[in-house]
Amino acid sequence: MRSGAKRAGARVAARLKSVADAVAGGLALALLKLIRRANPERMADAVAALMRRVGPFLPEHRIGRANLAAAYPEKSAAEIEAILRGVWDNLGRVAAEYAHLDRFRIFDPARPGPVHIEYDPASLERFHRLRTDGKPALIFTAHLANWELPALAAASYGIDTALLYRAPSIGAIATAVREVRALNMGALIPHGIGAPSALAAALERGLHVGILVDQYFYQGIDAEFFGRRCRTNPIIARLARHFDCPIHGTRVIRLPDHRFRMELTEAIEPARDGEGRVDVAATTQMITTIIEGWIREHPEQWLWLHRRWR
């Protein structure tokens, strides 16, 4: 009798969750369409202003404050709050910009004029070398500024890419996100048990594999980040151990007037063990140290709001 009641309760709960997800998904899609109709720059400014006001009342603000206090023990409470205001501002802009990704103009020497996304000359040279060398490559990046843009730029320049992404838990939103990304960003590989095999297959096909590696990864290995140990995704180093392909880092920097600068590093020589094979732990630490350096330059543009250290 009790088991029957439990099953009935579980069915009711599942139906309620399905209805709630459908409502949330519908609202999210309606909001996405509304934002798309608005002026992109004015909408980004408005959502950023809203998040600067609302963000400090959300639980994630406390997480961000604790993270920053631990990462920057020398900073005052006022300095930390100023960084967090920038974090919320940036996050609001990312949300508003998502609906307009296909309208971003990327620097192209063949098409002069105003652009949203620019490259420094050295990065542009590396970018075109990467595009034409005929080799697969591993590209790591972080949740800095608008982290969707490197994949957008790669697709715009005709670089064949495969991107590891984390799908939202609500089905309708996940579908909308996948459709937006698929139109502008190449092949998509969802996080999950089959992701490493799919990424390996992409490298075997000669694709450029892009991965965000700056969040907590419970199956990861320990690396030092801002002086503290944290679980870090070693997938770049593990793939590099099995494939003879270069590793590059790319980042986005938010500039004034709704502009961005993208940077691409030279190929990073991975650390190797006594047998000459890629040292997974040491190479993961190298990548983590590079990302920390990026964040220290623009701390207000990184996503401090998740529990990176646990």
Backbone torsions as a table, in degrees:
resi	resn	phi	psi	omega
1	MET	NA	-47.0	-179.5
2	ARG	-64.7	-40.2	-180.0
3	SER	-64.6	-36.6	177.1
4	GLY	-63.7	-41.7	178.5
5	ALA	-65.2	-37.6	178.6
6	LYS	-64.8	-42.3	179.4
7	ARG	-64.3	-40.6	178.8
8	ALA	-64.1	-41.0	177.8
9	GLY	-63.3	-39.9	179.3
10	ALA	-64.8	-39.1	178.7
11	ARG	-64.6	-41.8	178.8
12	VAL	-63.5	-44.6	179.7
13	ALA	-61.6	-40.2	179.7
14	ALA	-64.5	-40.9	178.9
15	ARG	-65.4	-43.1	178.7
16	LEU	-61.2	-41.6	178.2
17	LYS	-64.2	-39.7	178.3
18	SER	-61.6	-43.2	178.5
19	VAL	-64.9	-44.8	-179.9
20	ALA	-61.7	-41.8	178.9
21	ASP	-64.2	-40.3	179.8
22	ALA	-64.0	-42.1	178.8
23	VAL	-64.3	-47.8	-179.9
24	ALA	-61.9	-41.8	178.7
25	GLY	-63.4	-42.8	179.0
26	GLY	-63.1	-42.6	177.9
27	LEU	-63.2	-42.2	-179.5
28	ALA	-63.2	-42.6	179.5
29	LEU	-65.9	-39.8	177.9
30	ALA	-63.6	-40.6	178.9
31	LEU	-65.2	-40.2	179.2
32	LEU	-61.1	-43.1	179.3
33	LYS	-66.8	-38.1	179.3
34	LEU	-64.3	-45.4	179.5
35	ILE	-62.0	-37.2	-177.7
36	ARG	-65.6	-28.8	179.4
37	ARG	-78.6	-19.1	-176.2
38	ALA	-83.8	165.3	174.1
39	ASN	-64.1	123.9	-173.6
40	PRO	-58.0	-43.3	-175.3
41	GLU	-71.8	-43.2	178.9
42	ARG	-65.4	-38.5	179.3
43	MET	-65.8	-41.5	178.2
44	ALA	-61.3	-42.7	178.5
45	ASP	-62.9	-41.7	-177.3
46	ALA	-67.4	-45.8	-179.4
47	VAL	-67.2	-36.9	176.9
48	ALA	-62.1	-43.8	178.7
49	ALA	-63.3	-40.5	178.2
50	LEU	-61.9	-45.0	-177.8
51	MET	-68.9	-31.5	175.5
52	ARG	-63.2	-31.7	179.6
53	ARG	-83.2	-43.5	-174.1
54	VAL	-82.1	-37.4	-173.7
55	GLY	-50.3	-46.0	-177.7
56	PRO	-61.1	-15.6	178.9
57	PHE	-92.4	-3.8	-177.7
58	LEU	-92.2	152.4	-179.0
59	PRO	-58.9	-31.0	-179.4
60	GLU	-62.5	-24.2	178.6
61	HIS	-63.8	-39.0	178.4
62	ARG	-66.8	-37.9	176.9
63	ILE	-62.3	-45.9	179.4
64	GLY	-62.2	-40.4	179.4
65	ARG	-63.4	-44.0	179.2
66	ALA	-64.6	-41.9	178.5
67	ASN	-61.1	-46.8	-178.2
68	LEU	-66.9	-39.6	178.9
69	ALA	-62.6	-36.2	178.6
70	ALA	-75.6	-37.8	-178.6
71	ALA	-75.1	-31.6	-177.9
72	TYR	-127.5	70.7	-177.6
73	PRO	-62.1	-18.5	-178.6
74	GLU	-82.9	-11.0	-176.2
75	LYS	-86.3	146.2	178.3
76	SER	-77.3	166.2	177.6
77	ALA	-60.2	-38.0	-180.0
78	ALA	-65.6	-39.3	178.8
79	GLU	-65.7	-39.3	179.0
80	ILE	-65.6	-42.5	178.8
81	GLU	-64.7	-34.2	178.0
82	ALA	-65.3	-41.0	177.0
83	ILE	-62.9	-43.4	-178.7
84	LEU	-64.0	-35.6	175.4
85	ARG	-60.7	-40.0	176.7
86	GLY	-65.6	-36.3	178.7
87	VAL	-63.0	-46.2	179.7
88	TRP	-66.5	-38.8	177.0
89	ASP	-58.9	-47.8	-178.9
90	ASN	-63.7	-42.2	-178.5
91	LEU	-64.1	-40.0	176.6
92	GLY	-61.8	-40.4	178.8
93	ARG	-65.9	-41.8	178.2
94	VAL	-58.6	-44.4	-179.3
95	ALA	-61.3	-44.4	-179.4
96	ALA	-70.2	-35.7	-177.6
97	GLU	-70.9	-23.3	-175.7
98	TYR	-58.0	-36.8	-177.9
99	ALA	-71.9	-12.5	-174.9
100	HIS	-119.5	19.5	-174.3
101	LEU	-56.7	-37.8	-177.3
102	ASP	-72.6	-7.0	-178.6
103	ARG	-102.3	-1.7	178.2
104	PHE	-70.6	132.3	178.5
105	ARG	-95.5	123.9	-176.6
106	ILE	-104.1	140.1	-178.3
107	PHE	-53.7	131.6	176.9
108	ASP	-145.8	116.6	-178.7
109	PRO	-55.9	-26.9	-178.9
110	ALA	-78.5	-12.9	-179.1
111	ARG	-130.1	81.9	-178.7
112	PRO	-65.2	155.4	179.0
113	GLY	137.9	176.9	-179.1
114	PRO	-61.0	143.2	-179.8
115	VAL	-133.8	158.1	173.0
116	HIS	-91.1	-32.9	-173.8
117	ILE	-123.0	121.9	-179.5
118	GLU	-119.8	162.7	176.1
119	TYR	-122.4	147.5	166.2
120	ASP	-74.6	153.6	-174.0
121	PRO	-55.3	-40.2	-178.4
122	ALA	-64.7	-42.6	179.5
123	SER	-65.9	-38.0	179.9
124	LEU	-63.9	-40.7	177.6
125	GLU	-62.7	-44.3	178.2
126	ARG	-63.2	-38.8	-178.4
127	PHE	-60.7	-46.8	-179.2
128	HIS	-71.3	-32.3	175.7
129	ARG	-63.8	-41.7	178.6
130	LEU	-62.8	-37.0	-177.4
131	ARG	-70.3	-31.1	-170.6
132	THR	-109.2	-0.1	-174.7
133	ASP	-80.7	-7.9	176.8
134	GLY	73.1	14.9	-177.7
135	LYS	-114.4	151.9	168.5
136	PRO	-71.9	165.0	179.2
137	ALA	-154.1	156.2	174.8
138	LEU	-107.4	127.7	-177.6
139	ILE	-122.7	121.4	175.6
140	PHE	-106.2	150.1	177.6
141	THR	-149.5	-177.2	-174.7
142	ALA	-141.8	167.1	-179.5
143	HIS	-79.1	69.3	179.4
144	LEU	-115.1	139.8	179.7
145	ALA	49.7	-126.3	173.4
146	ASN	-102.7	100.6	-173.0
147	TRP	-75.4	-3.0	175.4
148	GLU	-79.2	-16.2	-168.7
149	LEU	-73.1	-34.3	178.7
150	PRO	-56.7	-41.9	178.8
151	ALA	-66.3	-36.8	177.9
152	LEU	-62.9	-44.1	180.0
153	ALA	-65.5	-40.7	179.7
154	ALA	-60.5	-45.6	179.8
155	ALA	-64.9	-37.7	-179.6
156	SER	-62.9	-35.4	-179.0
157	TYR	-92.5	6.3	174.6
158	GLY	79.4	24.6	176.2
159	ILE	-86.3	125.1	179.2
160	ASP	-73.6	119.4	-174.1
161	THR	-128.2	158.2	169.2
162	ALA	-132.1	127.4	-172.6
163	LEU	-117.4	131.2	172.9
164	LEU	-84.6	127.2	-178.6
165	TYR	-138.7	157.4	178.2
166	ARG	-105.0	116.3	-177.0
167	ALA	-77.4	141.2	172.8
168	PRO	-59.2	153.0	-175.7
169	SER	-75.1	-21.9	179.9
170	ILE	-87.7	123.7	-171.0
171	GLY	-55.6	-47.9	-177.1
172	ALA	-63.8	-39.0	178.6
173	ILE	-69.0	-41.9	178.7
174	ALA	-58.6	-41.0	179.5
175	THR	-65.0	-43.6	179.9
176	ALA	-63.8	-43.1	179.2
177	VAL	-62.2	-44.0	-179.4
178	ARG	-63.0	-39.7	-179.2
179	GLU	-66.7	-42.1	178.6
180	VAL	-63.0	-45.8	-178.7
181	ARG	-67.6	-41.4	-177.2
182	ALA	-63.1	-32.6	-179.8
183	LEU	-69.6	-27.1	-169.5
184	ASN	-123.4	-6.1	-164.2
185	MET	-135.6	15.4	175.5
186	GLY	80.4	-161.9	-177.3
187	ALA	-68.5	144.7	-177.9
188	LEU	-119.3	131.9	178.8
189	ILE	-121.0	113.5	-178.7
190	PRO	-73.4	147.9	172.5
191	HIS	-56.7	143.8	177.2
192	GLY	156.2	-177.0	-173.7
193	ILE	-64.5	-27.1	-178.8
194	GLY	-91.4	-0.4	-174.9
195	ALA	-62.5	-46.2	-179.5
196	PRO	-57.7	-41.4	178.9
197	SER	-65.3	-40.3	179.5
198	ALA	-66.0	-38.7	178.1
199	LEU	-66.7	-41.1	177.2
200	ALA	-61.8	-42.1	178.7
201	ALA	-63.5	-36.4	178.3
202	ALA	-64.3	-41.7	177.3
203	LEU	-64.5	-38.8	178.0
204	GLU	-62.7	-28.8	178.0
205	ARG	-84.0	0.4	178.1
206	GLY	87.1	15.6	-178.9
207	LEU	-81.3	165.8	174.5
208	HIS	-101.1	116.9	-173.2
209	VAL	-96.0	122.7	-179.9
210	GLY	-110.0	133.5	-175.9
211	ILE	-141.8	131.7	169.4
212	LEU	-80.9	123.9	-172.2
213	VAL	-126.8	25.7	-173.8
214	ASP	-108.3	10.4	179.2
215	GLN	-109.0	164.3	178.5
216	TYR	-60.3	135.1	-179.4
217	PHE	-131.6	107.5	-169.2
218	TYR	-65.4	-22.1	176.4
219	GLN	-96.1	12.6	-174.3
220	GLY	-82.9	-170.3	177.1
221	ILE	-115.1	160.2	-178.1
222	ASP	-72.7	135.6	171.7
223	ALA	-142.1	155.4	179.0
224	GLU	-91.7	130.6	-175.9
225	PHE	-140.0	115.0	-174.4
226	PHE	55.0	41.0	175.5
227	GLY	77.3	7.0	-178.7
228	ARG	-128.4	147.1	178.3
229	ARG	-78.4	140.2	177.3
230	CYS	-151.1	156.0	180.0
231	ARG	-78.3	125.1	-170.3
232	THR	-127.9	141.8	-179.1
233	ASN	-71.7	118.2	-178.4
234	PRO	-95.0	16.1	-169.1
235	ILE	-62.9	-34.6	178.2
236	ILE	-60.2	-49.5	-178.4
237	ALA	-65.4	-38.6	-179.7
238	ARG	-66.5	-40.1	177.0
239	LEU	-67.7	-39.1	178.5
240	ALA	-63.3	-29.7	179.0
241	ARG	-66.2	-28.1	-175.4
242	HIS	-102.9	-15.2	-177.3
243	PHE	-127.2	138.1	178.5
244	ASP	-86.0	79.0	-179.2
245	CYS	-143.5	153.2	-177.1
246	PRO	-72.5	158.9	173.9
247	ILE	-114.4	128.6	175.4
248	HIS	-126.2	155.8	170.7
249	GLY	-113.0	144.9	175.7
250	THR	-135.2	144.8	177.8
251	ARG	-142.2	161.5	177.0
252	VAL	-117.0	137.4	175.2
253	ILE	-118.6	126.0	177.8
254	ARG	-79.2	130.5	-179.5
255	LEU	-111.9	168.5	175.6
256	PRO	-63.6	164.6	174.1
257	ASP	61.9	37.7	172.8
258	HIS	61.4	36.3	179.3
259	ARG	-117.9	165.4	-179.8
260	PHE	-138.4	152.4	168.8
261	ARG	-120.8	133.7	177.3
262	MET	-109.3	143.8	179.4
263	GLU	-129.9	142.2	177.1
264	LEU	-126.2	127.3	-179.0
265	THR	-76.9	162.9	166.0
266	GLU	-64.1	164.8	176.4
267	ALA	-59.8	133.8	-177.4
268	ILE	-95.2	124.0	178.7
269	GLU	-75.2	116.6	-178.1
270	PRO	-68.6	155.9	173.6
271	ALA	-69.9	147.8	-178.1
272	ARG	-128.5	152.4	178.9
273	ASP	-87.7	-174.0	-177.5
274	GLY	-62.8	-21.2	179.3
275	GLU	-94.4	2.7	179.1
276	GLY	86.6	1.2	179.2
277	ARG	-84.9	156.2	178.7
278	VAL	-60.7	127.8	176.6
279	ASP	-85.0	109.5	-172.6
280	VAL	-63.2	-47.5	-177.2
281	ALA	-65.0	-46.7	-177.7
282	ALA	-67.2	-38.4	179.1
283	THR	-69.1	-38.9	175.3
284	THR	-61.4	-38.6	176.9
285	GLN	-65.4	-40.2	177.1
286	MET	-58.0	-46.3	-179.2
287	ILE	-64.4	-42.7	180.0
288	THR	-63.0	-38.5	179.3
289	THR	-66.6	-39.4	177.0
290	ILE	-61.7	-45.7	-180.0
291	ILE	-62.9	-40.4	177.0
292	GLU	-58.9	-41.1	178.2
293	GLY	-62.0	-41.0	176.1
294	TRP	-59.8	-46.1	-177.0
295	ILE	-64.5	-39.7	-179.7
296	ARG	-62.1	-28.1	177.7
297	GLU	-71.9	-35.8	-177.7
298	HIS	-140.2	69.5	-175.2
299	PRO	-62.0	-28.5	-178.6
300	GLU	-71.8	-9.9	-178.2
301	GLN	-102.0	3.6	178.7
302	TRP	-102.4	156.7	-176.4
303	LEU	-86.6	82.4	-179.4
304	TRP	-76.0	0.0	-166.5
305	LEU	-88.0	0.6	177.0
306	HIS	-107.1	163.4	-175.8
307	ARG	-85.5	81.6	-178.9
308	ARG	-67.9	-35.1	179.2
309	TRP	-108.7	133.6	-178.1
310	ARG	-140.1	NA	NA
